[in-house]
């Protein structure tokens, strides 16, 4: 690229910074890149601000109170993963084919309502079962905590569903802004917990619950209307719409659960087979590797939304998605390979000694995961949900079985290899299914 300038109107090359800036401005105008950037930004900013929240809590509260609060918040977020019923992905599949006004509004209203009702029930069950599942919580929580928990699950699940309404319309910036605002609000108010009377654990749960519910209400009043589809809550025609959504709910939720269960179960398997000390080394290394594992899902979700709106550009957008993942994940992956032992050493020399080999394995698995994430997005776009779910659950089965067998002889590296074998199995099958559909001339069907 060249620019006019200099004496006599000579054409002089643009400097590298100028070229880079113009390239970034060009990418910002493309919805695939813009949407995925805001999805990644939401994950990064909320994780960073969440870390800051717990740092402040640890400095101002008793260790036991922080531990109980962290367990409750984790449980709240975990339950919401199940009770949102994959409705976010249902929005991506469905909203592009819905006419503005009553049609679009009905789908969104039904999705949020289903998530809220399921979450209220799931949160109530969690409030009853948690003290039985986590003995440390027995006798340490007030009655208010168990009243708040179901509403916290509702707020978290509905927030995620609303996020996907923004992603579906390729306006993830709205999701980024409101989630960042909620995280900042929690940090701003956490010092008050040490000053107000009552159980600190209840107040911390109240902060998280209130922040989620506030941004949900704000989104219903502001963000959803701002998407430009004349949103107004309605249930007119709800029975027919629910009948059409049921298959999408089952398919997308099956894919989500198969994909997410592996990550959640790995620390449990390591702890069961090798004990808590080895699990500490594994979990720390696993969390460090998450700095590259969140990129491919974000780009995959943006590709999913883009492909639903413009299926005729899928091949082009898929190539762009591959380049974006390589550009964004490549540098941090290189940093982990080179400086990973040093970073792990911050936790202690034993962490570096135990986790370095595992970290290298996980960086390699990230490449497999990126391909698998994009292939699943292609199957979602083509509404091949059953095939995607089968591949995802096969990936889960292989990962669990291989990890269980490899942990005793190989140590925590066995978890990385077992997970990689599961990912490889899922990748091969999803890529095969996606390519088979392409060879057969399959085209995305409107939901």
C-alpha positions as CSV (number, residue, x, y, z in Angstrom):
1,X,0.0,0.0,0.0
2,X,1.3,3.4,-0.9
3,X,0.6,7.1,-0.1
4,X,1.1,10.2,-2.0
5,X,3.6,12.6,-0.5
6,X,7.0,14.2,-0.7
7,X,8.5,16.6,-3.2
8,X,7.2,16.6,-6.7
9,X,4.2,14.5,-5.7
10,X,6.3,11.3,-5.4
11,X,4.6,8.3,-4.1
12,X,6.3,7.1,-0.9
13,X,5.6,3.9,0.9
14,X,3.5,4.1,4.1
15,X,5.3,3.3,7.3
16,X,4.6,-0.1,8.9
17,X,2.6,1.5,11.9
18,X,0.4,3.4,9.4
19,X,-0.2,0.3,7.4
20,X,-1.0,-1.7,10.5
21,X,-3.4,1.0,11.7
22,X,-5.2,1.1,8.4
23,X,-5.4,-2.7,8.4
24,X,-7.0,-2.7,11.9
25,X,-9.5,0.0,10.8
26,X,-10.4,-2.2,7.8
27,X,-10.9,-5.2,10.0
28,X,-13.1,-3.2,12.4
29,X,-15.5,-2.7,9.5
30,X,-15.9,-6.4,9.0
31,X,-18.6,-8.0,11.3
32,X,-16.8,-11.3,11.6
33,X,-13.7,-9.7,13.1
34,X,-15.5,-7.1,15.1
35,X,-17.9,-9.5,16.6
36,X,-15.3,-12.1,17.6
37,X,-13.1,-9.3,19.0
38,X,-15.9,-8.1,21.3
39,X,-16.7,-11.7,22.3
40,X,-13.0,-12.3,23.3
41,X,-12.9,-8.9,24.9
42,X,-15.9,-9.8,27.1
43,X,-14.2,-13.0,28.3
44,X,-10.8,-11.3,28.9
45,X,-12.1,-8.2,30.7
46,X,-14.6,-10.0,32.9
47,X,-12.0,-12.6,33.9
48,X,-9.4,-9.9,34.7
49,X,-12.0,-7.8,36.7
50,X,-13.2,-11.0,38.4
51,X,-9.7,-11.7,39.5
52,X,-9.5,-8.2,40.9
53,X,-12.7,-8.7,42.7
54,X,-11.4,-11.7,44.6
55,X,-8.1,-10.0,45.3
56,X,-10.0,-7.2,47.1
57,X,-12.2,-9.7,48.8
58,X,-9.2,-11.7,50.1
59,X,-7.6,-8.5,51.5
60,X,-10.7,-7.4,53.4
61,X,-12.4,-10.6,54.5
62,X,-11.7,-13.7,56.5
63,X,-10.2,-16.6,54.4
64,X,-13.1,-18.9,55.2
65,X,-15.6,-16.3,54.1
66,X,-13.8,-15.8,50.8
67,X,-13.7,-19.6,50.3
68,X,-17.4,-20.1,51.0
69,X,-18.2,-17.1,48.7
70,X,-16.1,-18.4,45.9
71,X,-17.7,-21.8,46.1
72,X,-21.1,-20.3,46.0
73,X,-20.4,-18.0,43.0
74,X,-18.7,-20.9,41.1
75,X,-21.8,-23.1,41.8
76,X,-24.1,-20.4,40.7
77,X,-22.3,-19.9,37.4
78,X,-21.9,-23.7,36.9
79,X,-25.7,-24.3,37.3
80,X,-26.5,-21.5,34.9
81,X,-24.5,-23.3,32.2
82,X,-27.0,-26.1,32.4
83,X,-30.2,-24.0,32.9
84,X,-29.7,-21.7,29.9
85,X,-30.6,-24.7,27.7
86,X,-28.3,-23.6,24.9
87,X,-30.8,-20.9,24.1
88,X,-28.0,-18.5,23.2
89,X,-27.1,-20.7,20.2
90,X,-30.8,-21.1,19.5
91,X,-31.0,-17.3,19.0
92,X,-28.1,-17.4,16.6
93,X,-29.8,-20.1,14.6
94,X,-33.2,-18.6,14.7
95,X,-33.2,-14.8,14.9
96,X,-31.8,-14.2,11.4
97,X,-34.9,-15.7,9.8
98,X,-37.4,-13.9,12.1
99,X,-39.1,-10.7,10.8
100,X,-38.6,-7.5,12.9
101,X,-41.3,-6.8,15.4
102,X,-43.6,-9.5,16.9
103,X,-41.7,-12.5,15.3
104,X,-38.3,-11.5,16.5
105,X,-39.6,-10.3,19.9
106,X,-41.5,-13.6,20.5
107,X,-38.4,-15.7,20.0
108,X,-36.3,-13.5,22.3
109,X,-39.1,-13.3,25.0
110,X,-39.6,-17.0,25.0
111,X,-35.9,-17.7,25.2
112,X,-35.3,-15.4,28.2
113,X,-38.4,-16.7,29.9
114,X,-37.5,-20.4,29.5
115,X,-34.0,-19.7,30.8
116,X,-35.4,-17.8,33.8
117,X,-37.9,-20.5,34.8
118,X,-35.4,-23.3,34.4
119,X,-32.8,-21.4,36.3
120,X,-35.1,-20.6,39.2
121,X,-35.9,-24.3,39.6
122,X,-32.2,-25.3,39.1
123,X,-31.0,-22.6,41.5
124,X,-33.5,-23.8,44.2
125,X,-32.3,-27.4,43.8
126,X,-28.7,-26.2,44.1
127,X,-29.5,-24.3,47.3
128,X,-30.8,-27.4,48.8
129,X,-28.1,-29.8,47.6
130,X,-24.9,-27.7,47.9
131,X,-24.5,-28.1,51.7
132,X,-24.7,-31.9,51.2
133,X,-22.3,-31.9,48.3
134,X,-19.8,-29.4,49.9
135,X,-19.5,-30.2,53.6
136,X,-17.6,-27.0,54.3
137,X,-20.7,-25.0,53.6
138,X,-22.8,-26.7,56.3
139,X,-23.6,-24.4,59.1
140,X,-21.6,-21.5,57.5
141,X,-24.4,-19.9,55.4
142,X,-27.4,-17.8,56.4
143,X,-30.9,-18.4,55.2
144,X,-30.6,-15.3,53.0
145,X,-27.9,-17.1,51.0
146,X,-30.3,-19.8,49.9
147,X,-32.9,-17.3,49.0
148,X,-30.5,-15.3,46.8
149,X,-28.9,-18.3,45.0
150,X,-31.8,-19.2,42.7
151,X,-32.1,-15.5,41.6
152,X,-28.3,-15.4,41.0
153,X,-28.6,-18.4,38.7
154,X,-31.5,-16.7,36.9
155,X,-29.5,-13.5,36.4
156,X,-26.4,-15.4,35.2
157,X,-28.3,-17.6,32.8
158,X,-30.4,-14.8,31.3
159,X,-27.4,-12.6,31.0
160,X,-25.7,-15.3,28.8
161,X,-28.8,-15.8,26.7
162,X,-29.1,-12.0,26.1
163,X,-25.4,-11.9,25.2
164,X,-26.1,-14.3,22.4
165,X,-29.0,-12.2,21.1
166,X,-26.4,-9.5,20.6
167,X,-23.9,-11.9,19.0
168,X,-26.7,-13.3,16.8
169,X,-27.2,-9.8,15.4
170,X,-23.4,-9.2,15.2
171,X,-23.5,-6.5,17.8
172,X,-21.4,-8.1,20.6
173,X,-20.1,-4.6,21.6
174,X,-23.4,-4.2,23.6
175,X,-22.6,-7.4,25.5
176,X,-19.0,-6.3,26.1
177,X,-20.0,-3.0,27.5
178,X,-22.7,-4.2,29.9
179,X,-20.7,-7.2,31.2
180,X,-17.7,-4.9,31.8
181,X,-20.0,-2.4,33.6
182,X,-21.4,-5.2,35.8
183,X,-17.8,-6.4,36.7
184,X,-16.7,-2.8,37.5
185,X,-19.8,-2.3,39.7
186,X,-19.0,-5.5,41.7
187,X,-15.4,-4.2,42.3
188,X,-16.7,-0.8,43.3
189,X,-19.1,-2.2,45.9
190,X,-17.0,-5.1,47.4
191,X,-15.3,-2.8,50.0
192,X,-18.7,-2.2,51.5
193,X,-19.1,-5.9,52.4
194,X,-16.6,-5.5,55.2
195,X,-18.5,-2.5,56.6
196,X,-22.1,-3.6,56.6
197,X,-23.6,-5.8,59.3
198,X,-24.5,-9.4,58.5
199,X,-22.9,-12.4,56.9
200,X,-20.2,-11.4,54.3
201,X,-20.9,-14.4,52.2
202,X,-24.5,-13.4,51.8
203,X,-23.5,-9.9,50.8
204,X,-21.1,-11.1,48.2
205,X,-23.7,-13.3,46.7
206,X,-26.1,-10.4,46.8
207,X,-23.6,-8.3,44.9
208,X,-23.2,-10.8,42.1
209,X,-27.0,-11.5,42.0
210,X,-27.9,-7.8,41.9
211,X,-25.3,-7.0,39.2
212,X,-26.5,-9.7,36.9
213,X,-30.2,-8.8,37.4
214,X,-29.5,-5.1,36.9
215,X,-27.7,-5.6,33.6
216,X,-30.4,-8.0,32.5
217,X,-33.1,-5.4,33.1
218,X,-31.0,-2.8,31.4
219,X,-30.5,-5.0,28.4
220,X,-34.2,-5.7,28.1
221,X,-35.0,-2.0,28.2
222,X,-32.0,-0.7,26.2
223,X,-29.8,-3.3,24.4
224,X,-32.5,-5.5,22.9
225,X,-34.4,-2.5,21.4
226,X,-31.0,-1.1,20.2
227,X,-30.5,-4.1,18.0
228,X,-33.0,-2.6,15.6
229,X,-35.7,-5.2,15.4
230,X,-38.5,-3.3,17.2
231,X,-38.3,-5.5,20.3
232,X,-41.3,-5.5,22.6
233,X,-41.9,-8.5,25.0
234,X,-44.7,-10.7,23.7
235,X,-46.0,-14.3,24.1
236,X,-48.5,-14.2,21.2
237,X,-48.0,-17.3,19.2
238,X,-45.7,-18.8,21.8
239,X,-46.9,-22.4,21.5
240,X,-46.0,-22.7,17.8
241,X,-42.7,-20.9,18.3
242,X,-41.8,-23.1,21.2
243,X,-42.5,-26.2,19.1
244,X,-40.1,-25.0,16.5
245,X,-37.4,-24.1,19.1
246,X,-37.5,-27.5,20.9
247,X,-35.3,-29.3,18.4
248,X,-32.8,-26.5,18.4
249,X,-32.7,-26.4,22.2
250,X,-32.0,-30.1,22.4
251,X,-29.4,-30.0,19.7
252,X,-27.4,-27.0,20.8
253,X,-27.6,-27.9,24.5
254,X,-26.3,-31.4,23.7
255,X,-23.3,-29.9,21.9
256,X,-22.6,-27.4,24.7
257,X,-22.8,-30.0,27.5
258,X,-20.5,-32.4,25.6
259,X,-17.9,-29.7,24.9
260,X,-18.0,-28.1,28.4
261,X,-18.1,-31.3,30.5
262,X,-14.6,-32.3,29.5
263,X,-13.0,-29.2,30.9
264,X,-15.1,-29.4,34.1
265,X,-14.3,-33.1,34.6
266,X,-10.5,-33.2,34.0
267,X,-9.6,-31.7,37.4
268,X,-11.9,-34.2,39.1
269,X,-10.2,-37.1,37.3
270,X,-6.8,-35.9,38.2
271,X,-7.7,-35.5,41.8
272,X,-9.3,-38.9,42.0
273,X,-6.4,-40.7,40.3
274,X,-3.4,-38.7,41.5
275,X,-4.5,-36.8,44.6
276,X,-4.9,-33.1,45.5
277,X,-1.2,-32.1,45.2
278,X,-0.9,-33.3,41.6
279,X,-4.3,-31.7,40.9
280,X,-2.9,-28.4,42.1
281,X,-0.1,-28.6,39.6
282,X,-2.5,-29.7,36.8
283,X,-5.2,-27.0,37.6
284,X,-2.6,-24.2,37.7
285,X,-1.1,-25.2,34.3
286,X,-4.5,-25.8,32.8
287,X,-5.7,-22.3,33.8
288,X,-2.5,-20.8,32.4
289,X,-3.2,-22.5,29.0
290,X,-6.7,-21.0,29.0
291,X,-5.1,-17.8,27.8
292,X,-5.2,-19.3,24.3
293,X,-8.1,-21.7,24.6
294,X,-10.8,-18.9,24.8
295,X,-9.9,-17.5,21.3
296,X,-11.1,-20.3,19.0
297,X,-14.6,-20.5,20.7
298,X,-15.0,-16.8,20.4
299,X,-14.1,-16.8,16.7
300,X,-16.3,-19.9,16.2
301,X,-19.3,-18.1,17.7
302,X,-18.7,-15.1,15.5
303,X,-18.4,-17.4,12.4
304,X,-21.7,-19.1,13.5
305,X,-23.5,-15.8,13.5
306,X,-21.9,-14.7,10.3
307,X,-22.7,-17.9,8.5
308,X,-26.4,-17.8,9.5
309,X,-26.8,-14.3,8.1
310,X,-24.6,-14.9,5.0
311,X,-24.3,-18.7,4.3
312,X,-23.2,-17.9,0.7
313,X,-19.9,-16.5,2.1
314,X,-19.2,-19.4,4.5
315,X,-16.0,-20.6,2.7
316,X,-14.6,-17.0,2.6
317,X,-15.5,-16.4,6.3
318,X,-14.0,-19.7,7.3
319,X,-10.7,-18.8,5.8
320,X,-10.8,-15.4,7.6
321,X,-11.6,-17.2,10.9
322,X,-8.6,-19.4,10.5
323,X,-6.4,-16.4,9.9
324,X,-7.8,-14.6,12.9
325,X,-7.2,-17.5,15.2
326,X,-3.6,-17.9,14.0
327,X,-3.0,-14.1,14.4
328,X,-4.5,-13.9,17.9
329,X,-3.5,-17.2,19.4
330,X,-0.1,-17.6,17.8
331,X,1.9,-15.0,19.8
332,X,0.5,-16.0,23.3
333,X,1.1,-19.7,22.3
334,X,4.8,-18.8,21.5
335,X,5.0,-17.0,24.9
336,X,3.7,-20.0,26.7
337,X,6.2,-22.3,25.0
338,X,9.2,-20.0,25.7
339,X,8.3,-18.4,29.0
340,X,5.8,-21.0,30.4
341,X,8.2,-22.5,32.9
342,X,9.1,-19.0,34.2
343,X,5.4,-18.1,34.6
344,X,4.6,-21.3,36.4
345,X,7.6,-20.7,38.6
346,X,5.7,-17.7,40.1
347,X,3.6,-20.2,41.9
348,X,6.6,-22.1,43.1
349,X,9.5,-24.1,41.5
350,X,7.6,-27.3,42.0
351,X,4.8,-26.0,39.8
352,X,7.3,-25.3,37.0
353,X,8.9,-28.7,37.4
354,X,5.6,-30.5,37.3
355,X,3.7,-28.4,34.7
356,X,6.2,-27.5,31.9
357,X,5.7,-30.7,29.9
358,X,1.9,-30.6,30.4
359,X,1.9,-26.9,29.2
360,X,3.6,-27.9,26.0
361,X,1.1,-30.6,25.4
362,X,-1.8,-28.3,26.0
363,X,-0.4,-25.7,23.5
364,X,-0.4,-28.5,20.9
365,X,-3.9,-29.5,21.8
366,X,-5.0,-25.9,21.3
367,X,-4.4,-26.3,17.5
368,X,-6.6,-29.4,17.4
369,X,-9.2,-27.6,19.5
370,X,-9.3,-24.6,17.1
371,X,-10.0,-26.8,14.1
372,X,-12.7,-28.7,16.0
373,X,-14.4,-25.5,17.2
374,X,-14.6,-24.1,13.6
375,X,-15.9,-27.4,12.3
376,X,-18.6,-27.5,14.9
377,X,-19.6,-23.9,14.0
378,X,-19.9,-25.1,10.3
379,X,-22.2,-27.9,11.4
380,X,-24.3,-25.5,13.5
381,X,-24.6,-23.2,10.5
382,X,-25.8,-26.1,8.4
383,X,-28.2,-27.2,11.2
384,X,-26.4,-30.6,11.5
385,X,-26.9,-30.5,15.2
386,X,-27.3,-34.2,15.8
387,X,-24.0,-34.9,14.0
388,X,-22.2,-32.2,15.9
389,X,-23.6,-33.5,19.2
390,X,-22.5,-37.1,18.4
391,X,-19.0,-35.9,17.6
392,X,-18.8,-33.8,20.8
393,X,-20.0,-36.6,23.0
394,X,-17.6,-39.0,21.4
395,X,-14.9,-36.5,22.1
396,X,-16.0,-36.5,25.7
397,X,-16.0,-40.2,26.0
398,X,-12.6,-40.7,24.5
399,X,-11.1,-37.9,26.6
400,X,-12.4,-39.3,29.9
401,X,-11.5,-42.9,29.1
402,X,-8.0,-42.0,27.8
403,X,-7.3,-39.7,30.7
404,X,-8.4,-42.2,33.3
405,X,-6.1,-44.9,31.8
406,X,-3.1,-42.6,31.2
407,X,-3.0,-40.7,34.5
408,X,-1.4,-43.4,36.7
409,X,1.5,-44.3,34.4
410,X,2.1,-40.8,33.0
411,X,1.1,-38.4,35.7
412,X,-0.6,-35.1,34.9
413,X,0.8,-35.3,31.4
414,X,-1.6,-38.2,30.9
415,X,-4.5,-35.7,31.4
416,X,-3.1,-33.5,28.6
417,X,-2.6,-36.4,26.2
418,X,-6.0,-38.0,27.1
419,X,-7.7,-34.6,26.5
420,X,-5.8,-34.2,23.3
421,X,-6.9,-37.7,22.1
422,X,-10.5,-36.8,22.8
423,X,-10.1,-33.5,20.9
424,X,-8.4,-35.2,18.0
425,X,-11.3,-37.7,17.8
426,X,-13.9,-35.0,17.8
427,X,-11.9,-32.9,15.3
428,X,-11.6,-35.8,12.8
429,X,-15.3,-36.6,13.0
430,X,-16.6,-33.0,12.8
431,X,-14.2,-32.1,9.9
432,X,-15.3,-35.3,8.1
433,X,-19.0,-34.5,8.6
434,X,-18.5,-30.8,7.5
435,X,-16.6,-31.9,4.4
436,X,-19.2,-34.6,3.6
437,X,-21.9,-32.0,3.7
438,X,-19.9,-29.7,1.4
439,X,-19.2,-32.5,-1.0
440,X,-22.9,-33.3,-1.1
441,X,-23.7,-29.7,-1.9
442,X,-25.5,-29.2,1.4
443,X,-26.6,-25.6,2.1
444,X,-27.8,-24.2,5.4
445,X,-31.5,-24.5,6.1
446,X,-33.3,-21.8,7.8
447,X,-34.5,-22.7,11.3
